[in-house]
Amino acid sequence: MTRIVGGCLCGAIRYRAEEQTRPVITVVCHARDCQKLSGSAFAILLAVPKGKLHFTGPSPSSYTSRDASNLEVTHRFCPHCGSPLVSEMTATPALVWLKAGTLDNPSWVRPQANIWCETALPWVSISEEIPRFLQEMPMGRTG
């Protein structure tokens, strides 16, 4: 059984999901915000039920922005090394979006959808094997 365990680059902040916690969905996000937050062409995000992820170490710093729908998104990151850890979105209040690159072992992660493909960089090859969405997935406001 794969566990959701990880932390920031410097190791000051660690997290662990409760036993039996599984991602609701895993996505490759090509939104401009995700490109900027990841410093790359996209971000790989695991949606975890809110309250199932527990942090140790210093409290993460946060920055709140607005998404393309003008809804708030709070980004949490390590105050020491700056590693982005999770995002919490008004659009999906029941979920925390964990940055897959912060997992101790991300090899088990398998994206189930590509989102915000309308802003994907033209040189990124997007798999035809998983669903694509021009913008966000139709998860509703309870996601």
N, CA and C atoms as a LAMMPS dump frame, in Angstrom:
ITEM: TIMESTEP
0
ITEM: NUMBER OF ATOMS
429
ITEM: BOX BOUNDS ff ff ff
-5.0000000000000000e+02 5.0000000000000000e+02
-5.0000000000000000e+02 5.0000000000000000e+02
-5.0000000000000000e+02 5.0000000000000000e+02
ITEM: ATOMS id mol type element x y z
1 1 1 N 0.844 -1.179 0
2 1 2 C 0 0 0
3 1 3 C 0.893 1.248 0
4 2 1 N 0.632 2.168 -0.901
5 2 2 C 1.398 3.394 -1.022
6 2 3 C 0.901 4.427 -0.026
7 3 1 N 1.834 5.08 0.645
8 3 2 C 1.499 6.111 1.618
9 3 3 C 1.813 7.48 1.038
10 4 1 N 1.025 8.446 1.415
11 4 2 C 1.255 9.831 1.021
12 4 3 C 2.107 10.459 2.119
13 5 1 N 3.41 10.53 1.849
14 5 2 C 4.391 11.034 2.802
15 5 3 C 5.396 11.882 2.039
16 6 1 N 5.771 13.024 2.594
17 6 2 C 6.761 13.843 1.918
18 6 3 C 7.13 15.061 2.722
19 7 1 N 7.696 16.044 2.008
20 7 2 C 8.094 17.272 2.665
21 7 3 C 8.774 18.228 1.713
22 8 1 N 9.232 19.32 2.273
23 8 2 C 9.876 20.365 1.477
24 8 3 C 11.326 19.991 1.17
25 9 1 N 11.984 20.8 0.36
26 9 2 C 13.355 20.551 -0.063
27 9 3 C 14.336 20.528 1.102
28 10 1 N 14.209 21.452 2.048
29 10 2 C 15.174 21.525 3.164
30 10 3 C 14.845 20.546 4.286
31 11 1 N 13.66 19.957 4.263
32 11 2 C 13.271 18.979 5.276
33 11 3 C 12.653 19.572 6.529
34 12 1 N 12.511 20.894 6.59
35 12 2 C 11.93 21.527 7.778
36 12 3 C 10.466 21.151 7.959
37 13 1 N 9.729 21.062 6.861
38 13 2 C 8.31 20.697 6.919
39 13 3 C 8.137 19.301 6.349
40 14 1 N 7.446 18.467 7.09
41 14 2 C 7.116 17.112 6.661
42 14 3 C 5.6 16.971 6.709
43 15 1 N 5.063 16.074 5.893
44 15 2 C 3.636 15.777 5.941
45 15 3 C 3.415 14.285 5.794
46 16 1 N 2.276 13.871 6.275
47 16 2 C 1.854 12.466 6.196
48 16 3 C 0.337 12.461 6.15
49 17 1 N -0.207 11.674 5.241
50 17 2 C -1.657 11.507 5.182
51 17 3 C -2.064 10.408 6.147
52 18 1 N -3.288 10.499 6.625
53 18 2 C -3.823 9.443 7.485
54 18 3 C -3.832 8.117 6.742
55 19 1 N -3.747 7.035 7.499
56 19 2 C -3.82 5.684 6.911
57 19 3 C -5.019 5.586 5.975
58 20 1 N -4.867 4.836 4.928
59 20 2 C -5.939 4.563 3.955
60 20 3 C -6.318 5.764 3.093
61 21 1 N -5.677 6.922 3.262
62 21 2 C -6 8.084 2.438
63 21 3 C -5.437 7.88 1.043
64 22 1 N -6.285 8.075 0.069
65 22 2 C -5.904 7.973 -1.338
66 22 3 C -6.263 9.281 -2.021
67 23 1 N -5.523 9.65 -3.051
68 23 2 C -5.911 10.853 -3.795
69 23 3 C -7.285 10.668 -4.437
70 24 1 N -8.067 11.727 -4.439
71 24 2 C -9.359 11.719 -5.117
72 24 3 C -9.117 11.67 -6.615
73 25 1 N -8.127 12.436 -7.058
74 25 2 C -7.708 12.445 -8.458
75 25 3 C -6.305 13.03 -8.517
76 26 1 N -5.583 12.662 -9.552
77 26 2 C -4.253 13.214 -9.815
78 26 3 C -4.278 13.827 -11.201
79 27 1 N -3.833 15.085 -11.297
80 27 2 C -3.891 15.802 -12.579
81 27 3 C -2.544 16.415 -12.941
82 28 1 N -2.376 16.62 -14.237
83 28 2 C -1.289 17.442 -14.752
84 28 3 C -1.942 18.777 -15.092
85 29 1 N -1.522 19.825 -14.408
86 29 2 C -2.13 21.137 -14.616
87 29 3 C -1.203 22.034 -15.431
88 30 1 N -1.715 22.516 -16.557
89 30 2 C -0.956 23.372 -17.469
90 30 3 C -1.327 24.846 -17.318
91 31 1 N -2.059 25.2 -16.257
92 31 2 C -2.454 26.599 -16.035
93 31 3 C -1.209 27.458 -15.837
94 32 1 N -1.284 28.718 -16.224
95 32 2 C -0.15 29.635 -16.052
96 32 3 C 0.259 29.726 -14.589
97 33 1 N -0.7 29.75 -13.664
98 33 2 C -0.344 29.799 -12.243
99 33 3 C 0.473 28.578 -11.84
100 34 1 N 0.086 27.407 -12.31
101 34 2 C 0.83 26.189 -11.978
102 34 3 C 2.21 26.191 -12.632
103 35 1 N 2.305 26.738 -13.827
104 35 2 C 3.62 26.857 -14.461
105 35 3 C 4.529 27.74 -13.613
106 36 1 N 4.005 28.862 -13.146
107 36 2 C 4.814 29.772 -12.336
108 36 3 C 5.151 29.174 -10.975
109 37 1 N 4.18 28.514 -10.337
110 37 2 C 4.433 27.914 -9.024
111 37 3 C 5.434 26.773 -9.086
112 38 1 N 5.399 26.011 -10.175
113 38 2 C 6.315 24.876 -10.294
114 38 3 C 7.659 25.282 -10.895
115 39 1 N 7.694 26.446 -11.545
116 39 2 C 8.918 26.844 -12.235
117 39 3 C 9.176 25.974 -13.443
118 40 1 N 8.122 25.386 -13.975
119 40 2 C 8.248 24.444 -15.083
120 40 3 C 7.054 24.583 -16.021
121 41 1 N 6.884 23.623 -16.9
122 41 2 C 5.827 23.679 -17.911
123 41 3 C 4.452 23.3 -17.376
124 42 1 N 4.411 22.623 -16.239
125 42 2 C 3.151 22.174 -15.647
126 42 3 C 3.411 21.751 -14.216
127 43 1 N 2.349 21.462 -13.484
128 43 2 C 2.453 20.911 -12.135
129 43 3 C 1.656 19.619 -12.083
130 44 1 N 2.128 18.674 -11.306
131 44 2 C 1.39 17.437 -11.079
132 44 3 C 0.833 17.532 -9.667
133 45 1 N -0.491 17.432 -9.576
134 45 2 C -1.203 17.679 -8.323
135 45 3 C -2.051 16.481 -7.922
136 46 1 N -2.015 16.158 -6.637
137 46 2 C -2.868 15.11 -6.072
138 46 3 C -3.923 15.793 -5.216
139 47 1 N -5.182 15.545 -5.505
140 47 2 C -6.266 16.081 -4.688
141 47 3 C -6.489 15.119 -3.524
142 48 1 N -6.291 15.638 -2.304
143 48 2 C -6.429 14.84 -1.089
144 48 3 C -7.57 15.445 -0.266
145 49 1 N -8.43 14.618 0.324
146 49 2 C -9.497 15.171 1.159
147 49 3 C -8.939 16.07 2.261
148 50 1 N -9.539 17.224 2.407
149 50 2 C -9.107 18.185 3.422
150 50 3 C -9.189 17.544 4.809
151 51 1 N -8.188 17.807 5.624
152 51 2 C -8.149 17.261 6.978
153 51 3 C -7.435 15.933 7.087
154 52 1 N -7.065 15.322 5.975
155 52 2 C -6.394 14.016 5.99
156 52 3 C -4.881 14.128 5.935
157 53 1 N -4.373 15.332 5.658
158 53 2 C -2.938 15.566 5.528
159 53 3 C -2.459 16.321 6.764
160 54 1 N -1.433 15.799 7.437
161 54 2 C -0.943 16.399 8.678
162 54 3 C 0.516 16.809 8.517
163 55 1 N 0.828 18.032 8.941
164 55 2 C 2.152 18.608 8.795
165 55 3 C 2.882 18.644 10.128
166 56 1 N 4.211 18.505 10.08
167 56 2 C 5.068 18.723 11.238
168 56 3 C 6.137 19.728 10.833
169 57 1 N 6.699 20.408 11.828
170 57 2 C 7.699 21.433 11.556
171 57 3 C 7.063 22.801 11.624
172 58 1 N 7.741 23.793 11.083
173 58 2 C 7.183 25.147 11.135
174 58 3 C 5.906 25.249 10.306
175 59 1 N 5.063 26.183 10.663
176 59 2 C 3.844 26.409 9.883
177 59 3 C 4.231 26.891 8.492
178 60 1 N 3.597 26.342 7.468
179 60 2 C 3.885 26.833 6.122
180 60 3 C 3.492 28.3 5.977
181 61 1 N 4.238 29.026 5.186
182 61 2 C 3.851 30.381 4.804
183 61 3 C 2.763 30.251 3.756
184 62 1 N 2.032 31.339 3.508
185 62 2 C 0.967 31.263 2.505
186 62 3 C 0.9 32.532 1.681
187 63 1 N 0.336 32.36 0.505
188 63 2 C 0.099 33.462 -0.421
189 63 3 C -1.251 33.177 -1.068
190 64 1 N -2.135 34.154 -1.076
191 64 2 C -3.458 33.971 -1.682
192 64 3 C -3.536 34.767 -2.962
193 65 1 N -3.98 34.078 -4.005
194 65 2 C -4.168 34.704 -5.318
195 65 3 C -5.58 34.391 -5.791
196 66 1 N -5.865 34.748 -7.008
197 66 2 C -7.167 34.449 -7.615
198 66 3 C -6.942 33.627 -8.867
199 67 1 N -7.822 32.641 -9.082
200 67 2 C -7.711 31.805 -10.275
201 67 3 C -8.413 32.469 -11.454
202 68 1 N -8.471 31.773 -12.564
203 68 2 C -9.075 32.331 -13.784
204 68 3 C -10.555 32.654 -13.615
205 69 1 N -11.203 32.022 -12.641
206 69 2 C -12.616 32.302 -12.361
207 69 3 C -12.774 33.366 -11.274
208 70 1 N -11.678 33.993 -10.879
209 70 2 C -11.628 35.031 -9.856
210 70 3 C -11.939 34.489 -8.455
211 71 1 N -11.728 33.189 -8.241
212 71 2 C -11.91 32.582 -6.925
213 71 3 C -10.559 32.5 -6.217
214 72 1 N -10.571 32.587 -4.888
215 72 2 C -9.33 32.564 -4.128
216 72 3 C -8.661 31.191 -4.146
217 73 1 N -7.334 31.232 -4.217
218 73 2 C -6.486 30.05 -4.096
219 73 3 C -5.384 30.407 -3.102
220 74 1 N -5.259 29.608 -2.047
221 74 2 C -4.205 29.836 -1.061
222 74 3 C -3.114 28.805 -1.285
223 75 1 N -1.913 29.296 -1.513
224 75 2 C -0.742 28.457 -1.766
225 75 3 C 0.076 28.412 -0.479
226 76 1 N 0.461 27.212 -0.062
227 76 2 C 1.247 27.055 1.161
228 76 3 C 2.63 26.511 0.788
229 77 1 N 3.668 27.106 1.395
230 77 2 C 5.04 26.761 1.04
231 77 3 C 5.943 26.879 2.26
232 78 1 N 7.113 26.254 2.183
233 78 2 C 8.063 26.281 3.29
234 78 3 C 8.635 27.689 3.441
235 79 1 N 8.621 28.238 4.671
236 79 2 C 9.169 29.574 4.874
237 79 3 C 10.699 29.618 4.783
238 80 1 N 11.345 28.46 4.833
239 80 2 C 12.812 28.409 4.788
240 80 3 C 13.337 28.228 3.364
241 81 1 N 12.871 27.198 2.664
242 81 2 C 13.41 26.906 1.327
243 81 3 C 12.482 27.331 0.195
244 82 1 N 11.233 27.673 0.51
245 82 2 C 10.293 28.137 -0.506
246 82 3 C 9.578 27.047 -1.279
247 83 1 N 9.813 25.783 -0.947
248 83 2 C 9.149 24.694 -1.676
249 83 3 C 7.64 24.813 -1.587
250 84 1 N 6.941 24.851 -2.734
251 84 2 C 5.484 24.839 -2.695
252 84 3 C 5.007 23.454 -2.264
253 85 1 N 4.042 23.41 -1.349
254 85 2 C 3.575 22.137 -0.804
255 85 3 C 2.146 21.815 -1.221
256 86 1 N 1.222 22.706 -0.934
257 86 2 C -0.191 22.47 -1.237
258 86 3 C -0.854 23.775 -1.661
259 87 1 N -1.983 23.62 -2.331
260 87 2 C -2.858 24.749 -2.636
261 87 3 C -4.256 24.379 -2.18
262 88 1 N -4.979 25.366 -1.686
263 88 2 C -6.37 25.184 -1.286
264 88 3 C -7.199 26.152 -2.108
265 89 1 N -8.205 25.615 -2.803
266 89 2 C -8.999 26.415 -3.725
267 89 3 C -10.436 26.567 -3.259
268 90 1 N -10.945 27.773 -3.377
269 90 2 C -12.351 28.026 -3.067
270 90 3 C -13.244 27.142 -3.928
271 91 1 N -12.82 26.872 -5.162
272 91 2 C -13.616 26.062 -6.092
273 91 3 C -13.768 24.61 -5.643
274 92 1 N -12.808 24.108 -4.855
275 92 2 C -12.866 22.726 -4.365
276 92 3 C -12.599 22.726 -2.858
277 93 1 N -13.55 23.189 -2.058
278 93 2 C -13.307 23.383 -0.618
279 93 3 C -13.055 22.105 0.179
280 94 1 N -13.431 20.971 -0.337
281 94 2 C -13.241 19.716 0.387
282 94 3 C -11.882 19.08 0.102
283 95 1 N -11.064 19.726 -0.751
284 95 2 C -9.791 19.143 -1.175
285 95 3 C -8.606 20.05 -0.882
286 96 1 N -7.46 19.423 -0.713
287 96 2 C -6.16 20.097 -0.673
288 96 3 C -5.386 19.53 -1.855
289 97 1 N -4.758 20.41 -2.64
290 97 2 C -4.028 19.996 -3.841
291 97 3 C -2.539 19.918 -3.517
292 98 1 N -2.036 18.717 -3.364
293 98 2 C -0.662 18.438 -2.978
294 98 3 C 0.243 18.405 -4.203
295 99 1 N 1.404 19.046 -4.108
296 99 2 C 2.39 19.043 -5.193
297 99 3 C 3.101 17.693 -5.196
298 100 1 N 2.936 16.92 -6.249
299 100 2 C 3.465 15.558 -6.315
300 100 3 C 4.982 15.504 -6.175
301 101 1 N 5.674 16.541 -6.611
302 101 2 C 7.126 16.562 -6.513
303 101 3 C 7.65 16.595 -5.093
304 102 1 N 6.787 16.872 -4.121
305 102 2 C 7.218 16.911 -2.719
306 102 3 C 7.079 15.556 -2.035
307 103 1 N 6.511 14.564 -2.712
308 103 2 C 6.395 13.226 -2.138
309 103 3 C 7.78 12.605 -1.982
310 104 1 N 7.976 11.827 -0.924
311 104 2 C 9.239 11.115 -0.762
312 104 3 C 9.449 10.136 -1.91
313 105 1 N 8.368 9.508 -2.355
314 105 2 C 8.447 8.562 -3.462
315 105 3 C 7.302 8.847 -4.432
316 106 1 N 7.53 9.685 -5.446
317 106 2 C 6.454 10.004 -6.389
318 106 3 C 6.297 8.984 -7.518
319 107 1 N 7.051 7.888 -7.492
320 107 2 C 7.032 6.94 -8.612
321 107 3 C 5.674 6.265 -8.818
322 108 1 N 4.842 6.201 -7.8
323 108 2 C 3.529 5.554 -7.905
324 108 3 C 2.452 6.463 -8.484
325 109 1 N 2.742 7.758 -8.586
326 109 2 C 1.74 8.729 -9.044
327 109 3 C 1.435 8.499 -10.526
328 110 1 N 0.149 8.401 -10.849
329 110 2 C -0.304 8.22 -12.233
330 110 3 C -1.38 9.251 -12.522
331 111 1 N -1.059 10.306 -13.279
332 111 2 C -2.07 11.315 -13.606
333 111 3 C -3.267 10.702 -14.316
334 112 1 N -4.443 11.235 -13.997
335 112 2 C -5.69 10.749 -14.576
336 112 3 C -6.304 11.745 -15.552
337 113 1 N -5.763 12.968 -15.585
338 113 2 C -6.285 13.977 -16.512
339 113 3 C -5.262 15.09 -16.687
340 114 1 N -5.332 15.745 -17.831
341 114 2 C -4.605 16.979 -18.102
342 114 3 C -5.628 18.099 -18.041
343 115 1 N -5.33 19.148 -17.265
344 115 2 C -6.257 20.27 -17.171
345 115 3 C -5.574 21.562 -17.61
346 116 1 N -6.377 22.533 -17.956
347 116 2 C -5.915 23.829 -18.46
348 116 3 C -5.005 23.656 -19.673
349 117 1 N -5.414 22.758 -20.563
350 117 2 C -4.623 22.49 -21.765
351 117 3 C -4.593 23.688 -22.716
352 118 1 N -5.544 24.607 -22.582
353 118 2 C -5.539 25.783 -23.457
354 118 3 C -4.315 26.667 -23.215
355 119 1 N -3.674 26.536 -22.054
356 119 2 C -2.47 27.313 -21.787
357 119 3 C -1.22 26.429 -21.711
358 120 1 N -1.335 25.195 -22.188
359 120 2 C -0.163 24.32 -22.237
360 120 3 C 0.863 24.926 -23.192
361 121 1 N 2.118 24.798 -22.835
362 121 2 C 3.175 25.299 -23.709
363 121 3 C 3.21 24.462 -24.985
364 122 1 N 3.444 25.1 -26.13
365 122 2 C 3.322 24.4 -27.404
366 122 3 C 4.299 23.24 -27.596
367 123 1 N 5.389 23.208 -26.875
368 123 2 C 6.374 22.14 -27.026
369 123 3 C 6.147 20.971 -26.073
370 124 1 N 5.108 21.063 -25.206
371 124 2 C 4.789 19.975 -24.281
372 124 3 C 3.937 18.938 -25.001
373 125 1 N 4.356 17.698 -24.928
374 125 2 C 3.603 16.596 -25.513
375 125 3 C 2.591 16.1 -24.477
376 126 1 N 1.307 16.182 -24.813
377 126 2 C 0.25 15.776 -23.888
378 126 3 C -0.271 14.406 -24.306
379 127 1 N -0.249 13.483 -23.374
380 127 2 C -0.671 12.112 -23.639
381 127 3 C -2.109 12.04 -24.141
382 128 1 N -2.314 11.206 -25.128
383 128 2 C -3.663 10.944 -25.645
384 128 3 C -4.363 9.868 -24.805
385 129 1 N -3.622 9.251 -23.893
386 129 2 C -4.155 8.131 -23.113
387 129 3 C -5.028 8.542 -21.941
388 130 1 N -4.939 9.791 -21.525
389 130 2 C -5.776 10.25 -20.422
390 130 3 C -6.577 11.459 -20.878
391 131 1 N -7.739 11.711 -20.258
392 131 2 C -8.596 12.822 -20.683
393 131 3 C -7.885 14.169 -20.597
394 132 1 N -8.291 15.069 -21.489
395 132 2 C -7.789 16.44 -21.505
396 132 3 C -8.961 17.389 -21.369
397 133 1 N -8.698 18.471 -20.678
398 133 2 C -9.703 19.511 -20.523
399 133 3 C -9.059 20.841 -20.861
400 134 1 N -9.754 21.648 -21.641
401 134 2 C -9.215 22.956 -22.003
402 134 3 C -9.003 23.815 -20.771
403 135 1 N -9.906 23.697 -19.797
404 135 2 C -9.779 24.432 -18.549
405 135 3 C -9.864 23.422 -17.413
406 136 1 N -10.601 23.771 -16.332
407 136 2 C -10.676 22.852 -15.212
408 136 3 C -11.604 21.688 -15.525
409 137 1 N -11.508 20.668 -14.701
410 137 2 C -12.394 19.509 -14.839
411 137 3 C -13.753 19.858 -14.273
412 138 1 N -14.8 19.255 -14.804
413 138 2 C -16.149 19.501 -14.263
414 138 3 C -16.368 18.738 -12.969
415 139 1 N -15.74 19.208 -11.864
416 139 2 C -15.87 18.542 -10.564
417 139 3 C -16.933 19.168 -9.696
418 140 1 N -17.494 20.288 -10.115
419 140 2 C -18.473 20.961 -9.284
420 140 3 C -17.783 21.74 -8.187
421 141 1 N -18.531 22.337 -7.319
422 141 2 C -17.987 23.169 -6.25
423 141 3 C -17.736 22.383 -4.958
424 142 1 N -18.036 21.098 -4.951
425 142 2 C -17.82 20.325 -3.726
426 142 3 C -16.556 19.5 -3.798
427 143 1 N -16.041 19.204 -5.02
428 143 2 C -14.831 18.451 -5.285
429 143 3 C -14.045 18.131 -4.144
